[in-house]
Amino acid sequence: MELISKKLFNKPERKIKIMQFGEGNFLRAFVEWIIQDLNDKKAIEADVVLVQPMPFGRVKELGEQDGLYTLRLEGIDGGKKIKNSQVINVVGDCLNPFTDYEKFLKYGESEDLEVIISNTTEAGIAVDPTDTDFSVCPKSYPGKLLALLKRRYDKFKGAKDKGLCIIPCELIDNNGDELYRCLVELATINKMDKKFIEWIKTANHFTSTLVDRIVPGYPRNEIEDIQKETGYIDNNVVKGEIFHLWVLKKEPKIQEVFPADSTGLNVIFADDIKPYKQRKVKILNGSHTAMVPIAYLAGIDTVGEAVNDPTIGQFVRDFVFDEVNPTIDLPADQMTAFANSVIERYQNPFIRHELMSIALNSTTKFKTRLLPTLLDYVKIKGELPKHLVFAYSALVLFHKGKRGDEEIKLNDDPAYLAKWKELWDNFKGDYLTLAKNALGWTEAWGMDMNGIHPDLTQTVATFLKAMDTKGMRAAVDCFVGGCTGECK
């Protein structure tokens, strides 16, 4: 078999109008796929230059394949199992700025360049004050982008119409605002021309985004079968789920130049992306965190097994639809559609998602993913979200560190694990005291949760006693079945 290349597949000639910092699995299975769709449907005519943000990466391997690679999307869509392959052909160039810095900077002089997209990890958008020598490739992503913008500013003598549309995808709050801030701060540290700094601010167009697609990456265990199926070698196959969502804050120039919402994909330009982030964190991430201690202590190991379990699957659905959805300010039909899509994603037969991988740092995850829902629900409804309180109680029991006779390999901040151990070491059979002490752990929760609602402490104590004395399976079966109290 031959290596995938232009020799095997037609690759249209397009101008390179998009520069992408990052050549990893997520961007290739998400952004490139969207750009491919935009090109295929004639919404744009643009190729991408991939820029490797770190000294190590995949641009060499992608270049050897003429930028071509195979994307496999697998999952459930509308109740049907979907599994398809597609050759992505929008990568027009690949470069490593650490070994070819001048070629990288020359792209800053391009009349064709319009858009910058990035995903350089959550740590990528940060100021590195040691990025002061721009005669060599800067270490940080803001440093590289600043060097490119300076070359562009100089080439076009500060022309206002030569600014770029800048679209970060890093998973941090307000990523566009934060990248803008880093660029201005780094330019100021380097005492760059004030007119150039003003050009950064006024000629360029920044937006903040939210991205969502599970991308397992290179299907190492399936690659031989994939090669037999496709008939060629591809060392850069990437695998992703069917579901996708890209929310971008509205910015007129970006919408004009990069109309990513124009071809029917799940791409939204929104006035405010905060509700969409809340939706993702509260529903997707929150239901993950809620189900883990319940399902794991009930003897289940994966997300798919959990949602397909009649009792725990019903628990997750009721938690999402009855307790999370009412706390998010988005249209009901959008909330219902998203919640249903999350359940479908959990049932994806092509992805094995271990509960214990989600259990990592579960103390902090409760605070960021579930506590806001608890507070919002009590504020809106004036009563406790019982499923969420049940999940919190399970979290307390989970940190007892036992599943039957099996030791649970707890993985959290050492200080948090020490506190959980202290709580259980001091437990003398008084579940109310245990609940009060756990809820009052202000270092973990940022508040004394005992004060959230008058019934919270006693409810946690009741759930804890049922779980600990009767076992999680009996407790959750009883809870979902409509029992109250200790499920006698």
Rosetta blueprint (number, residue, H / E / L):
1 M L
2 E L
3 L E
4 I L
5 S L
6 K L
7 K L
8 L L
9 F L
10 N L
11 K L
12 P L
13 E L
14 R L
15 K L
16 I E
17 K E
18 I E
19 M E
20 Q E
21 F E
22 G L
23 E L
24 G L
25 N H
26 F H
27 L H
28 R H
29 A H
30 F L
31 V H
32 E H
33 W H
34 I H
35 I H
36 Q H
37 D H
38 L H
39 N H
40 D H
41 K L
42 K L
43 A L
44 I L
45 E L
46 A L
47 D E
48 V E
49 V E
50 L E
51 V E
52 Q L
53 P L
54 M L
55 P L
56 F L
57 G L
58 R L
59 V H
60 K H
61 E H
62 L H
63 G H
64 E H
65 Q L
66 D L
67 G L
68 L L
69 Y E
70 T E
71 L E
72 R E
73 L E
74 E E
75 G E
76 I E
77 D E
78 G L
79 G L
80 K E
81 K E
82 I E
83 K E
84 N E
85 S E
86 Q E
87 V E
88 I E
89 N L
90 V L
91 V E
92 G E
93 D E
94 C E
95 L E
96 N L
97 P L
98 F L
99 T L
100 D L
101 Y H
102 E H
103 K H
104 F H
105 L H
106 K H
107 Y H
108 G L
109 E L
110 S L
111 E L
112 D L
113 L L
114 E L
115 V E
116 I E
117 I E
118 S E
119 N L
120 T L
121 T L
122 E L
123 A L
124 G L
125 I L
126 A L
127 V L
128 D L
129 P L
130 T L
131 D L
132 T L
133 D L
134 F L
135 S L
136 V L
137 C L
138 P L
139 K L
140 S L
141 Y H
142 P H
143 G H
144 K H
145 L H
146 L H
147 A H
148 L H
149 L H
150 K H
151 R H
152 R H
153 Y H
154 D H
155 K H
156 F L
157 K L
158 G L
159 A L
160 K H
161 D H
162 K H
163 G L
164 L L
165 C E
166 I E
167 I E
168 P E
169 C L
170 E L
171 L L
172 I L
173 D L
174 N L
175 N H
176 G H
177 D H
178 E H
179 L H
180 Y H
181 R H
182 C H
183 L H
184 V H
185 E H
186 L H
187 A H
188 T H
189 I H
190 N L
191 K L
192 M L
193 D L
194 K H
195 K H
196 F H
197 I H
198 E H
199 W H
200 I H
201 K H
202 T H
203 A H
204 N L
205 H E
206 F E
207 T L
208 S L
209 T E
210 L E
211 V E
212 D E
213 R L
214 I L
215 V L
216 P L
217 G E
218 Y L
219 P L
220 R H
221 N H
222 E H
223 I H
224 E H
225 D H
226 I H
227 Q H
228 K H
229 E H
230 T H
231 G L
232 Y L
233 I E
234 D L
235 N L
236 N L
237 V L
238 V E
239 K E
240 G E
241 E E
242 I L
243 F L
244 H L
245 L E
246 W E
247 V E
248 L E
249 K E
250 K L
251 E L
252 P H
253 K H
254 I H
255 Q H
256 E H
257 V H
258 F L
259 P L
260 A L
261 D L
262 S L
263 T L
264 G L
265 L L
266 N L
267 V E
268 I E
269 F E
270 A E
271 D L
272 D L
273 I L
274 K H
275 P H
276 Y H
277 K H
278 Q H
279 R H
280 K H
281 V H
282 K H
283 I H
284 L H
285 N H
286 G H
287 S H
288 H H
289 T H
290 A H
291 M H
292 V H
293 P H
294 I H
295 A H
296 Y H
297 L H
298 A L
299 G L
300 I L
301 D L
302 T E
303 V H
304 G H
305 E H
306 A H
307 V H
308 N H
309 D L
310 P H
311 T H
312 I H
313 G H
314 Q H
315 F H
316 V H
317 R H
318 D H
319 F H
320 V H
321 F H
322 D H
323 E H
324 V H
325 N H
326 P H
327 T H
328 I L
329 D L
330 L L
331 P L
332 A H
333 D H
334 Q H
335 M H
336 T H
337 A H
338 F H
339 A H
340 N H
341 S H
342 V H
343 I H
344 E H
345 R H
346 Y H
347 Q L
348 N L
349 P L
350 F L
351 I L
352 R L
353 H L
354 E E
355 L H
356 M H
357 S H
358 I H
359 A L
360 L L
361 N L
362 S H
363 T H
364 T H
365 K H
366 F H
367 K H
368 T H
369 R H
370 L H
371 L H
372 P H
373 T H
374 L H
375 L H
376 D H
377 Y H
378 V H
379 K H
380 I H
381 K H
382 G L
383 E L
384 L L
385 P L
386 K H
387 H H
388 L H
389 V H
390 F H
391 A H
392 Y H
393 S H
394 A H
395 L H
396 V H
397 L H
398 F H
399 H L
400 K L
401 G L
402 K E
403 R E
404 G L
405 D L
406 E E
407 E E
408 I L
409 K L
410 L L
411 N L
412 D L
413 D L
414 P H
415 A H
416 Y H
417 L H
418 A H
419 K H
420 W H
421 K H
422 E H
423 L H
424 W H
425 D H
426 N L
427 F L
428 K L
429 G L
430 D L
431 Y H
432 L H
433 T H
434 L H
435 A H
436 K H
437 N H
438 A H
439 L H
440 G L
441 W L
442 T H
443 E H
444 A H
445 W H
446 G L
447 M L
448 D L
449 M H
450 N H
451 G H
452 I L
453 H L
454 P L
455 D L
456 L H
457 T H
458 Q H
459 T H
460 V H
461 A H
462 T H
463 F H
464 L H
465 K H
466 A H
467 M H
468 D H
469 T H
470 K H
471 G L
472 M H
473 R H
474 A H
475 A H
476 V H
477 D H
478 C H
479 F H
480 V H
481 G L
482 G L
483 C L
484 T L
485 G L
486 E L
487 C L
488 K L
